[in-house]
Amino acid sequence: MYKVLKYIIIFIIVIILIVLSINFYVIMSTKEQIIKSTESNIENIDCILVLGAGIWGDRPSPMLEDRLLQAIQLYNNGIASKVIMSGDHGRKEYDEVNTMKEYAIEKGVLSENIFMDHAGFSSYESIYRAKEIFNCKKIIIVTQKYHLYRALYIANQLGIEAYGVNSDPRQYMGSTYRELREILARNKDFVKCIFKPEPTYLGETIPVSGNGDITNDK
């Protein structure tokens, strides 16, 4: 019984070390790709990719609102002329992407410069579809910093040149829980990037160089 318990403890320690090592690798391999919103030495960006983060009724959640405001600032600064709003629109009654687009239009972004990815059900799927559906080769990803490392790692593994701008102007409820959950999420997407499965939906290409209104469904 003592030997069995000993082996179980050793096994658990090994698993924890593997999980933490992968987490550390994902962070360290991408941290140099996180840039300041004021940096202007990066040129020929295809688009700004905003990752969904939940909505409250017909308004973006605080985390999503901060992502949108940061993306709008980058757009207004001329960093890129196109924006992809990628989120969950898998159900008629839950529509992240139209909420995101409507918010950006309210802030002055032209509708034709906003593309909606209605099937961005996860970070991996959003970035995969940015490449395969919207033909993006060089992007800026906007999300909170804790999430940027994983998003950038996915982009690297899928062959996209990506930079990240974080949107953390305030503290959010549940931040400790999200940080802990992100450790496991980084491990999950590390494994997923080895096998590179296709996302839930693909489809015809919609080049981000065109008119974003083609993605409208209203």
Solvent accessible surface area in square Angstrom, and as a share of the most:
residue,aa,sasa,rsa
1,M,196,0.87
2,Y,169,0.64
3,K,141,0.60
4,V,85,0.49
5,L,99,0.49
6,K,101,0.43
7,Y,141,0.54
8,I,87,0.44
9,I,84,0.43
10,I,80,0.41
11,F,130,0.54
12,I,87,0.44
13,I,89,0.45
14,V,68,0.39
15,I,74,0.38
16,I,88,0.44
17,L,105,0.52
18,I,88,0.45
19,V,32,0.18
20,L,88,0.44
21,S,67,0.43
22,I,30,0.15
23,N,19,0.09
24,F,126,0.52
25,Y,114,0.43
26,V,1,0.01
27,I,42,0.21
28,M,81,0.36
29,S,49,0.32
30,T,0,0.00
31,K,86,0.37
32,E,145,0.65
33,Q,34,0.15
34,I,32,0.16
35,I,21,0.11
36,K,147,0.62
37,S,21,0.14
38,T,106,0.62
39,E,63,0.28
40,S,87,0.56
41,N,122,0.62
42,I,29,0.15
43,E,119,0.53
44,N,131,0.67
45,I,17,0.08
46,D,46,0.24
47,C,0,0.00
48,I,0,0.00
49,L,0,0.00
50,V,0,0.00
51,L,4,0.02
52,G,25,0.24
53,A,30,0.23
54,G,20,0.19
55,I,22,0.11
56,W,171,0.60
57,G,69,0.66
58,D,109,0.57
59,R,108,0.39
60,P,13,0.08
61,S,8,0.05
62,P,40,0.25
63,M,23,0.10
64,L,0,0.00
65,E,50,0.22
66,D,7,0.04
67,R,7,0.03
68,L,0,0.00
69,L,76,0.38
70,Q,26,0.12
71,A,1,0.01
72,I,12,0.06
73,Q,78,0.34
74,L,1,0.01
75,Y,33,0.12
76,N,100,0.51
77,N,82,0.42
78,G,61,0.59
79,I,27,0.13
80,A,7,0.05
81,S,70,0.45
82,K,31,0.13
83,V,3,0.02
84,I,1,0.00
85,M,1,0.01
86,S,0,0.00
87,G,1,0.01
88,D,40,0.21
89,H,39,0.17
90,G,50,0.48
91,R,121,0.44
92,K,192,0.81
93,E,138,0.62
94,Y,50,0.19
95,D,18,0.09
96,E,13,0.06
97,V,0,0.00
98,N,10,0.05
99,T,13,0.08
100,M,0,0.00
101,K,8,0.04
102,E,83,0.37
103,Y,5,0.02
104,A,0,0.00
105,I,72,0.37
106,E,112,0.50
107,K,99,0.42
108,G,55,0.53
109,V,4,0.02
110,L,99,0.49
111,S,32,0.21
112,E,68,0.30
113,N,21,0.11
114,I,0,0.00
115,F,1,0.00
116,M,4,0.02
117,D,1,0.00
118,H,45,0.20
119,A,9,0.07
120,G,7,0.07
121,F,70,0.29
122,S,39,0.25
123,S,13,0.08
124,Y,4,0.02
125,E,19,0.09
126,S,3,0.02
127,I,0,0.00
128,Y,30,0.11
129,R,23,0.08
130,A,1,0.00
131,K,74,0.31
132,E,74,0.33
133,I,5,0.03
134,F,2,0.01
135,N,65,0.33
136,C,1,0.00
137,K,149,0.63
138,K,41,0.17
139,I,0,0.00
140,I,1,0.01
141,I,0,0.00
142,V,0,0.00
143,T,0,0.00
144,Q,1,0.01
145,K,89,0.38
146,Y,34,0.13
147,H,13,0.06
148,L,0,0.00
149,Y,30,0.11
150,R,27,0.10
151,A,0,0.00
152,L,0,0.00
153,Y,14,0.05
154,I,0,0.00
155,A,0,0.00
156,N,56,0.29
157,Q,67,0.30
158,L,14,0.07
159,G,59,0.56
160,I,6,0.03
161,E,84,0.38
162,A,3,0.02
163,Y,45,0.17
164,G,0,0.00
165,V,3,0.02
166,N,50,0.26
167,S,3,0.02
168,D,66,0.34
169,P,100,0.63
170,R,106,0.39
171,Q,166,0.74
172,Y,32,0.12
173,M,184,0.82
174,G,44,0.42
175,S,44,0.29
176,T,98,0.57
177,Y,136,0.52
178,R,40,0.14
179,E,83,0.37
180,L,111,0.55
181,R,126,0.46
182,E,6,0.03
183,I,38,0.19
184,L,115,0.57
185,A,16,0.13
186,R,9,0.03
187,N,17,0.09
188,K,105,0.45
189,D,2,0.01
190,F,44,0.18
191,V,72,0.41
192,K,57,0.24
193,C,3,0.02
194,I,108,0.55
195,F,155,0.64
196,K,87,0.37
197,P,59,0.37
198,E,122,0.55
199,P,13,0.08
200,T,86,0.50
201,Y,128,0.49
202,L,70,0.35
203,G,57,0.54
204,E,157,0.70
205,T,77,0.45
206,I,43,0.22
207,P,63,0.39
208,V,8,0.05
209,S,94,0.61
210,G,35,0.34
211,N,83,0.42
212,G,0,0.00
213,D,53,0.27
214,I,123,0.63
215,T,11,0.07
216,N,62,0.32
217,D,80,0.42
218,K,177,0.75
